[in-house]
Amino acid sequence: MVRWINHSRRLYTLLEVDPKRLLSSATNTKSDFEPNPRKLATLVERFQDGEIDAPIVHRDREGIAFLSGRHRTVLAIRLGLPTIKIAVLREEIPFVQSFLGSSMPSGK
């Protein structure tokens, strides 16, 4: 089990989402994003340690986009995780929830 870390609790809230839906919906992963194999290999160790930074997602003009965490999301998909936690600005929670069908994780 992976523990998703929110380093900025004052700004962000964690939401639980489907990583496949997130990756296919984000404006900065739809067309030309190619995961770096070396970066993915490095991230495997962090996943095995059981803790990893939650990807940060924000609202943009076309929908949602990653500020960070595209590779973490790709790896979660490859590892078969059905959901992941993402960090979202509090004021953007309703938009992201409606866009991705996400929910507030228990234990925030």
N, C-alpha and C positions, 0 to 999 in steps of 0.2 A: 504494500500500500504506500502511496506517495503522499507526503505532507506538503501541501502547497503553501508557500510563505508569502505573506503580504508585508513588505518592508515599510510601507508608508500608510499605516492604519488611519492617520488623520485625514489623508486625502482619498484613499481608495477603500472600496469594499469588495470582498470576494464574492463572485457569482459562479455557480456551477453550470457548465455548458457542454454541449456535444462538440468535441474537438474537430470532427469532420465538417460539421455545419459551420463552425467558426472559420476554419481554414478556407472553405469554399466561398464564404460570404465576405471576408475581409478584402478591402479594395487593394491592399498591397500584397496580396498573395494570389490573386485571380489569374494573372497573365504570365509575367516573366520571372516569378520567384522559383529559384532552383536551390533546394537545401544543400548546404556545404557538407559533404560526407565526413570531413574531419571534425567539424563542429558537432555533428550528430554523434560521432564516436565518443567525443569528450563528454557529452551530455549523458550518455548511457551510464557512466560511473556515478554521476550525480543522482540519477534516478535510482540506481542500485543502493545508494546511501540512504534513500528514503525521504529526502527533503529536496525541494527545488523551488526556485522563485516562480511565482505565478506570472504568466504572461500579462502584460498591461495592454489593454484595449481601450480605444477612445472613439468617439463619434467624429466623423468627418463629413465633408459635403455630400458624399455619395452613399454613406452608410456607416460602416465601422472600419477601423484599421488598427493594426498592431503598432504600438510604440516600441514594444520589445516582446520577444517570446515566440516568434514564428518557428524557430527550430525546435523549441520545447514542445510546441503543439504538434509538429510533424512527428517527433519521436513518440509522443503519447499515442498518436494514431497507430504508428508502427508496432507499439507494444500492446495494442489492443485495449487501451483504456477507454471505457465507454463515456466517461465524463472527465473534465478537468476543471480546475478553478482558475478564473481570470480576475485580475484587479481592474476595477472600473471606478472612475470618479463618481462620487455619490450622486451628483446632479444628473449624471447620464444613465443611472441604473434603469429607470423606466424605459428609456429608448432601447438600451441593449437587451433588456428582458423581452421586450416586444419583438425586437429584430431577430433574436436568437432563440427565443423560447426558454430562457434561462431561469434559474431559481436561486434564491439565497441559500447557500449551504448551511447546514446546521453547525453551530459552533463558530461561525464566522471566522 
